[in-house]
Amino acid sequence: MASTPDISVAIILVNWNGFSFTKACLESLKNIDFPDHKIIVVDNDSHKPEGQWLFNEYPEIILIENTQNLGFTGGNNVGIKKALEMGFSHTLLLNNDTEVEPDFLSKMVSTLQQHPKAGIIQPVICFLEEKQKIWSAGGKWKSRLGSAITIGDRNQIQGFEFQENLDWATGCAMLVSRDAILQSGLLNDQYFAYFEDVEWSLRIRYQGFSIHLSPEAKIYHEAGASSKKKGSEGTLSANVFYWHVRNQFYLLRGIKKLSKGFEPLESSLDKSPIGIFAYPFHLGRFSLWMIYFLLRGRFQKLKAVARGIKDGLFNKLQAIPTWP
């Protein structure tokens, strides 16, 4: 593909003990046809020197090595700051457990050019092991229950009717404009992982930017590679449940505060993005999780959900980080 004037992309991969996934992702990125890009790999203090291993095999990348695990939010924010410092017009957050089609980025840029107010573009994301099954085609926000709904989840891609206008995009693969970041701030570091992409998307929407799916752009996702580890209480760790529960309530509280004084673009969002049933709905479903964990003897997960409810409802919400 020929160079696209004024559009340059920094592709950010965050690696945490995922060398084989990141390597496969970098291999697939070798073949992309959009020339004006640079890959930034942020190693989140992996147990082994995986950042150096990756740099030795792919010396063309920019490597940043964190001295501690900053999570999805902090790791990506380090990369985003580097991209802004280098003057890129757009930043692409891309999960390290993905593989891409060669034309995915050029098609995303094409969609971007069709929407002057676009803040975020997302590709169609399918499962790596089932490439005709959709993992995410973007997201909608259901105000009444304060719920983020993934469009296309586990549907077959053939014949699926895509929605191009989105309320939120997944952090698995989101192309974000420099202007949207400068006006809306960086990812919310308080989240660490889970729901940070929904919060960021809605925050960007409330600043007047639109979010769109690029239905012709396609990538493939391993889905949850960094959070799956077989243990005595199942595959997912207790921390995953803690972050999920806590951040759901952070999201409800943050979006209610954010929406005051801002008029979003046309979508399912409105002046009251949190319905009266939102808190009872989520408290009810998390209570059912606790009952299930109690009956199954998964006490670490039971405690994690209880702690997530408490912290999510009562922790002080921190300020959104900005750049510079």
C-alpha positions as CSV (number, residue, x, y, z in Angstrom):
1,M,0.0,0.0,0.0
2,A,1.2,3.5,-0.8
3,S,2.0,5.9,2.0
4,T,-1.0,7.7,3.5
5,P,-0.3,11.4,4.0
6,D,-0.4,12.6,7.6
7,I,-1.3,9.2,9.0
8,S,1.4,7.3,10.9
9,V,0.8,4.5,13.4
10,A,2.6,3.3,16.5
11,I,1.7,-0.4,17.2
12,I,2.0,-1.2,20.9
13,L,2.3,-4.7,22.2
14,V,2.5,-5.3,25.9
15,N,4.4,-8.5,26.8
16,W,4.2,-10.2,30.2
17,N,5.5,-13.8,30.3
18,G,4.1,-14.3,26.8
19,F,7.2,-14.6,24.6
20,S,5.7,-17.2,22.2
21,F,2.5,-15.2,21.7
22,T,4.4,-12.0,21.2
23,K,6.8,-13.6,18.8
24,A,3.9,-15.0,16.7
25,C,2.3,-11.6,16.7
26,L,5.5,-9.9,15.5
27,E,5.9,-12.5,12.8
28,S,2.4,-11.7,11.4
29,L,3.1,-8.0,11.6
30,K,6.1,-8.4,9.3
31,N,3.7,-8.9,6.4
32,I,1.4,-5.9,6.9
33,D,1.1,-3.6,3.9
34,F,0.8,-0.2,5.7
35,P,4.2,1.3,5.5
36,D,4.1,4.2,8.0
37,H,4.2,2.3,11.2
38,K,6.6,1.4,14.0
39,I,6.2,-1.4,16.6
40,I,6.7,-0.6,20.3
41,V,7.0,-3.6,22.6
42,V,6.6,-2.9,26.3
43,D,7.8,-5.7,28.5
44,N,5.9,-5.6,31.8
45,D,8.7,-7.1,34.0
46,S,8.4,-10.7,32.7
47,H,10.0,-13.3,34.9
48,K,12.6,-14.0,32.2
49,P,14.4,-11.5,30.0
50,E,11.7,-11.9,27.3
51,G,12.0,-8.3,26.1
52,Q,15.7,-8.8,25.3
53,W,14.9,-12.1,23.6
54,L,12.3,-10.4,21.4
55,F,14.7,-7.5,20.6
56,N,17.4,-9.9,19.6
57,E,15.1,-11.6,17.1
58,Y,13.3,-8.4,16.0
59,P,15.8,-5.5,16.2
60,E,13.5,-3.2,14.3
61,I,11.2,-2.9,17.3
62,I,11.4,-0.2,19.9
63,L,11.7,-2.0,23.3
64,I,10.7,-0.6,26.6
65,E,11.3,-2.7,29.7
66,N,9.3,-1.8,32.8
67,T,10.8,-2.6,36.2
68,Q,7.4,-3.8,37.5
69,N,4.2,-5.2,36.1
70,L,2.0,-2.2,35.4
71,G,-0.9,-4.2,34.0
72,F,-2.7,-3.7,30.7
73,T,-3.3,0.0,31.5
74,G,0.1,1.0,32.8
75,G,2.0,-1.0,30.2
76,N,0.1,0.5,27.3
77,N,0.3,4.0,28.8
78,V,4.1,3.7,28.7
79,G,3.9,2.8,25.0
80,I,1.3,5.5,24.3
81,K,3.5,8.2,25.8
82,K,6.4,7.0,23.7
83,A,4.3,7.1,20.6
84,L,3.1,10.7,21.4
85,E,6.7,11.8,22.0
86,M,7.7,10.4,18.6
87,G,4.8,12.4,16.9
88,F,2.7,9.5,15.6
89,S,-0.8,10.6,14.5
90,H,-2.4,7.3,15.7
91,T,-1.6,4.6,18.2
92,L,-2.8,1.0,17.7
93,L,-3.2,-1.0,20.9
94,L,-2.8,-4.6,19.9
95,N,-2.9,-7.7,22.2
96,N,0.3,-9.7,22.0
97,D,-1.8,-12.9,21.7
98,T,-3.2,-11.9,18.3
99,E,-2.2,-12.6,14.7
100,V,-3.2,-10.2,11.9
101,E,-4.1,-10.2,8.2
102,P,-1.5,-8.4,6.0
103,D,-4.1,-5.7,5.0
104,F,-5.8,-5.2,8.4
105,L,-4.2,-1.9,9.2
106,S,-4.5,-0.4,5.7
107,K,-8.3,-1.2,5.9
108,M,-8.6,0.3,9.3
109,V,-6.9,3.5,8.0
110,S,-9.3,3.5,5.1
111,T,-12.2,3.4,7.5
112,L,-10.6,6.1,9.5
113,Q,-10.5,8.4,6.5
114,Q,-14.2,8.0,5.9
115,H,-15.0,9.4,9.4
116,P,-13.5,12.9,10.1
117,K,-14.6,12.7,13.8
118,A,-13.3,9.2,14.4
119,G,-11.4,8.8,17.7
120,I,-11.2,5.0,17.5
121,I,-11.3,2.3,14.8
122,Q,-11.6,-1.4,15.7
123,P,-11.1,-4.4,13.3
124,V,-13.2,-7.5,13.3
125,I,-11.6,-9.9,15.8
126,C,-12.1,-13.7,15.4
127,F,-10.8,-16.6,17.4
128,L,-7.3,-17.8,16.5
129,E,-8.4,-21.5,16.6
130,E,-11.8,-20.9,15.0
131,K,-11.1,-18.2,12.4
132,Q,-14.7,-18.1,11.2
133,K,-16.1,-17.4,14.6
134,I,-16.2,-13.8,15.9
135,W,-14.6,-12.9,19.2
136,S,-15.6,-9.2,19.0
137,A,-17.1,-6.9,16.4
138,G,-17.1,-3.9,18.8
139,G,-19.4,-3.0,21.7
140,K,-22.6,-1.4,22.7
141,W,-23.4,0.2,26.0
142,K,-26.7,-0.7,27.6
143,S,-27.6,2.2,29.8
144,R,-30.5,0.7,31.8
145,L,-28.3,-2.0,33.3
146,G,-24.9,-0.2,33.0
147,S,-23.6,-3.1,30.9
148,A,-21.0,-3.3,28.1
149,I,-22.2,-5.8,25.5
150,T,-19.8,-7.4,23.0
151,I,-21.3,-7.4,19.5
152,G,-21.0,-10.7,17.5
153,D,-19.6,-12.7,20.4
154,R,-19.2,-16.3,19.1
155,N,-21.3,-15.8,16.0
156,Q,-20.1,-17.2,12.7
157,I,-18.6,-14.4,10.6
158,Q,-20.3,-15.6,7.4
159,G,-23.6,-13.8,7.0
160,F,-23.1,-11.7,10.1
161,E,-24.5,-8.1,9.8
162,F,-21.9,-5.8,11.2
163,Q,-22.7,-2.5,13.0
164,E,-20.1,0.1,11.9
165,N,-21.0,2.7,14.6
166,L,-19.9,1.6,18.0
167,D,-20.2,2.8,21.6
168,W,-16.9,1.2,22.7
169,A,-14.0,-0.7,21.2
170,T,-12.0,-3.5,22.7
171,G,-8.5,-2.9,23.9
172,C,-7.5,-6.1,22.1
173,A,-7.2,-4.0,18.9
174,M,-8.0,-0.3,18.8
175,L,-6.6,2.4,16.6
176,V,-6.8,5.7,18.5
177,S,-6.1,9.2,17.2
178,R,-3.6,11.5,18.8
179,D,-6.3,14.2,19.2
180,A,-8.6,11.8,21.0
181,I,-5.8,10.9,23.5
182,L,-4.7,14.5,24.0
183,Q,-8.3,15.7,24.7
184,S,-9.5,12.7,26.7
185,G,-6.4,11.5,28.5
186,L,-4.6,8.2,28.7
187,L,-6.0,4.8,29.9
188,N,-7.2,4.9,33.5
189,D,-4.2,3.4,35.5
190,Q,-6.5,2.6,38.4
191,Y,-8.2,-0.2,36.4
192,F,-5.0,-2.2,35.9
193,A,-6.9,-4.7,33.6
194,Y,-10.5,-5.2,32.5
195,F,-13.1,-2.6,31.5
196,E,-10.4,0.0,30.9
197,D,-11.2,-0.1,27.2
198,V,-14.9,0.5,27.8
199,E,-14.1,3.4,30.1
200,W,-11.6,4.9,27.7
201,S,-14.0,4.5,24.8
202,L,-16.9,6.2,26.5
203,R,-14.6,8.9,27.8
204,I,-13.5,9.6,24.2
205,R,-17.1,9.5,23.0
206,Y,-18.1,12.1,25.5
207,Q,-15.3,14.4,24.1
208,G,-17.2,14.4,20.8
209,F,-15.3,11.7,18.9
210,S,-16.9,8.7,17.1
211,I,-16.0,5.0,17.2
212,H,-16.3,2.7,14.2
213,L,-15.8,-0.9,13.2
214,S,-13.7,-1.5,10.1
215,P,-15.7,-4.6,8.9
216,E,-13.1,-5.6,6.2
217,A,-10.2,-5.5,8.6
218,K,-9.6,-8.8,10.4
219,I,-7.3,-10.2,13.1
220,Y,-7.3,-13.4,15.2
221,H,-7.2,-13.6,19.0
222,E,-6.0,-16.4,21.3
223,A,-8.4,-14.9,23.9
224,G,-7.3,-14.6,27.5
225,A,-3.8,-16.0,27.1
226,S,-2.3,-13.8,29.9
227,S,-5.1,-14.6,32.4
228,K,-5.4,-18.4,32.0
229,K,-3.4,-20.6,34.3
230,K,-4.7,-23.9,35.6
231,G,-4.8,-23.9,39.4
232,S,-6.7,-25.5,42.3
233,E,-9.7,-23.3,41.8
234,G,-9.9,-23.5,38.0
235,T,-8.4,-21.8,35.0
236,L,-8.9,-18.1,35.7
237,S,-7.1,-16.7,38.7
238,A,-8.8,-15.0,41.7
239,N,-7.3,-11.7,40.6
240,V,-9.2,-11.8,37.3
241,F,-12.5,-12.0,39.2
242,Y,-11.4,-9.2,41.6
243,W,-10.5,-6.8,38.7
244,H,-13.6,-7.7,36.8
245,V,-15.9,-7.0,39.8
246,R,-14.1,-3.9,41.1
247,N,-13.8,-2.3,37.7
248,Q,-17.4,-2.8,36.8
249,F,-18.3,-0.6,39.7
250,Y,-15.4,1.8,38.9
251,L,-17.0,2.1,35.4
252,L,-20.5,2.8,36.7
253,R,-19.2,5.5,39.0
254,G,-16.8,7.0,36.5
255,I,-19.2,7.2,33.6
256,K,-21.9,8.8,35.7
257,K,-19.4,11.5,36.7
258,L,-18.0,11.8,33.2
259,S,-21.4,12.3,31.5
260,K,-22.2,15.5,33.4
261,G,-21.8,18.4,31.1
262,F,-21.0,16.4,27.9
263,E,-23.3,15.6,25.0
264,P,-22.3,12.4,23.2
265,L,-22.7,11.9,19.4
266,E,-25.7,10.0,18.2
267,S,-25.8,6.5,19.7
268,S,-27.3,4.5,22.5
269,L,-25.6,6.8,24.9
270,D,-27.6,9.5,26.5
271,K,-27.5,12.2,29.2
272,S,-28.2,9.5,31.9
273,P,-25.9,6.6,30.9
274,I,-26.4,4.7,34.1
275,G,-30.0,3.4,34.7
276,I,-31.6,2.9,38.1
277,F,-31.3,-0.9,37.8
278,A,-27.5,-0.9,37.1
279,Y,-26.3,-1.3,40.7
280,P,-28.9,-3.8,41.8
281,F,-28.3,-5.8,38.6
282,H,-24.5,-6.1,39.1
283,L,-24.7,-6.6,42.8
284,G,-27.2,-9.4,42.2
285,R,-25.1,-11.2,39.6
286,F,-21.9,-10.9,41.7
287,S,-23.8,-12.3,44.7
288,L,-24.7,-15.3,42.6
289,W,-21.0,-15.7,41.7
290,M,-20.2,-15.8,45.4
291,I,-22.8,-18.4,46.1
292,Y,-21.5,-20.5,43.3
293,F,-17.9,-20.2,44.5
294,L,-19.0,-21.1,48.1
295,L,-20.8,-24.2,46.9
296,R,-17.8,-25.3,44.8
297,G,-15.3,-24.6,47.6
298,R,-13.5,-21.9,45.7
299,F,-12.8,-19.6,48.6
300,Q,-10.1,-17.5,47.1
301,K,-12.4,-16.5,44.3
302,L,-15.2,-15.9,46.8
303,K,-13.0,-13.5,48.8
304,A,-11.9,-11.8,45.5
305,V,-15.4,-11.1,44.5
306,A,-16.3,-9.8,47.9
307,R,-13.3,-7.6,48.0
308,G,-14.0,-6.4,44.4
309,I,-17.5,-5.3,45.4
310,K,-16.1,-3.4,48.5
311,D,-13.3,-1.7,46.6
312,G,-15.3,-0.9,43.5
313,L,-18.0,0.8,45.5
314,F,-15.9,2.7,48.0
315,N,-12.3,3.3,46.7
316,K,-11.6,6.9,45.8
317,L,-11.6,7.3,42.0
318,Q,-8.2,8.6,40.9
319,A,-7.5,11.4,38.3
320,I,-7.2,10.4,34.7
321,P,-3.5,10.5,33.6
322,T,-2.7,12.9,30.8
323,W,0.2,13.7,28.5
324,P,2.6,15.5,28.7
